[in-house]
Amino acid sequence: MKSLVLAAGFATLLGSAAFAQTATTTAAPAATGAANSEVIIVLPEFVTGAAPARFLADKLEGKDVYGANNEKIGEIEDFVLGSDGTVQAVVIEVGGFLGIGEKDVLVNWSALQMTMDGSKTRVTAPTLTRDILQNAPTVDLDKIVPGDD
């Protein structure tokens, strides 16, 4: 369900962006003052062949996570963001078969490493194993994050 809502939101944004590109353009008001320079940022472009320094959350959602012994130990389900914008935890889905018996576990963002495997991002957790995740406490996301439905 989250993926459907997320996809609909992105489709709306992309559609708006496409419409905005075909409309007549007018000059935007000049940003003045320190407040505007702290809000709008410009990031450098990605250099092909270099290890990426940034990731889009929707591109990491659903990625398999590989553990200390290079076996698949789970899958990124979601991210818990603090009101200050920091990633407080990564929700890893572990266990189960065909959607039955899975559970969500919170993992520290710093426990994950992103590397490139050819042109694909590979997520590893070098200090974790499947047993560690399966024995970790299950989290009920509805109890730690307010719903916006």
C-alpha positions in Angstrom: 0.0 0.0 0.0 2.9 2.4 0.9 4.5 1.7 -2.5 1.2 2.5 -4.3 0.8 5.8 -2.4 4.5 6.6 -3.0 4.2 5.8 -6.7 1.0 8.0 -7.0 2.8 10.9 -5.3 5.8 10.6 -7.6 3.6 10.3 -10.6 1.9 13.5 -9.6 5.2 15.3 -9.0 6.6 14.1 -12.3 3.5 15.1 -14.2 3.6 18.5 -12.6 7.3 18.9 -13.5 6.6 17.8 -17.1 3.8 20.4 -17.4 5.9 23.1 -15.9 8.6 22.4 -18.5 6.2 22.9 -21.4 4.6 26.0 -20.0 5.9 29.5 -20.7 8.7 30.4 -18.4 8.9 33.5 -16.3 11.8 34.7 -14.2 11.5 33.6 -10.6 12.0 36.3 -8.0 15.7 36.6 -7.0 16.5 34.9 -3.7 17.7 37.5 -1.2 18.9 37.3 2.3 20.5 34.6 4.4 17.2 32.7 5.0 16.8 31.8 1.3 20.4 30.8 0.9 20.0 28.3 3.8 16.8 26.7 2.3 17.8 26.2 -1.3 20.8 24.1 -1.9 22.7 22.9 -5.0 24.5 19.6 -4.9 27.3 18.6 -7.2 26.5 16.2 -10.0 27.3 12.5 -9.7 30.6 11.5 -11.4 30.3 8.3 -13.4 32.5 5.6 -12.0 32.7 7.2 -8.6 31.1 5.8 -5.5 27.8 7.6 -4.9 27.6 9.9 -1.9 23.8 10.4 -2.0 20.8 8.1 -2.6 17.1 8.6 -3.2 15.1 6.8 -0.6 12.7 5.4 -3.1 15.6 3.8 -5.0 16.8 2.0 -1.8 13.3 0.8 -0.7 13.0 -2.9 -1.6 16.8 -3.4 -1.9 18.1 -6.6 -0.5 20.5 -6.3 2.4 23.5 -8.6 2.5 25.2 -9.5 5.8 28.6 -10.3 7.3 28.7 -13.7 5.4 27.5 -12.1 2.1 24.1 -13.8 2.4 20.8 -12.0 1.9 19.6 -11.1 5.5 16.6 -8.8 4.7 15.2 -6.1 2.6 14.9 -2.3 3.2 11.2 -1.6 3.9 11.3 2.0 4.9 13.1 4.8 6.7 12.3 6.6 10.0 13.1 10.3 9.7 13.4 12.6 12.6 11.9 16.1 12.6 15.4 17.5 12.0 15.7 15.5 8.8 18.1 12.9 10.0 17.6 9.2 9.3 16.8 7.8 12.8 16.5 4.2 11.6 16.2 2.0 8.6 13.3 -0.5 8.7 14.6 -3.9 7.5 12.1 -6.6 6.7 13.4 -10.0 7.7 12.3 -13.6 7.7 9.1 -15.1 6.3 8.2 -16.6 3.0 6.0 -15.0 0.3 4.9 -12.3 2.7 4.0 -14.6 5.5 5.9 -14.5 8.8 8.0 -11.4 8.0 8.8 -8.9 10.7 10.2 -5.4 10.7 13.4 -4.5 12.6 15.0 -1.1 13.1 18.7 -0.8 12.1 21.0 2.1 12.5 21.7 3.9 9.2 25.4 3.8 10.0 25.3 0.0 10.1 24.7 -0.1 6.3 27.2 0.5 3.5 26.2 1.4 0.0 28.6 0.2 -2.8 28.2 -0.1 -6.5 28.0 -3.6 -8.1 28.4 -2.6 -11.7 25.6 -0.1 -12.3 23.5 -1.2 -9.3 23.6 -0.2 -5.7 24.4 -3.0 -3.3 23.5 -2.6 0.4 25.6 -4.5 2.9 25.5 -4.6 6.7 28.9 -6.1 7.5 28.2 -6.5 11.3 24.8 -8.2 10.9 23.7 -11.7 10.2 20.3 -13.2 9.5 20.2 -14.6 13.1 20.9 -11.2 14.6 18.0 -9.7 12.7 15.6 -12.6 13.4 16.4 -12.3 17.1 16.0 -8.5 17.2 12.8 -7.0 18.6 10.0 -6.6 16.1 8.8 -3.0 15.6 5.2 -1.9 15.1 5.7 1.2 12.9 2.2 2.4 13.7 3.3 2.7 17.4 6.4 4.8 16.7 5.3 7.0 13.8 2.0 8.8 13.6 -0.2 7.9 10.6 -1.1 10.6 8.1 -4.0 8.7 6.5 
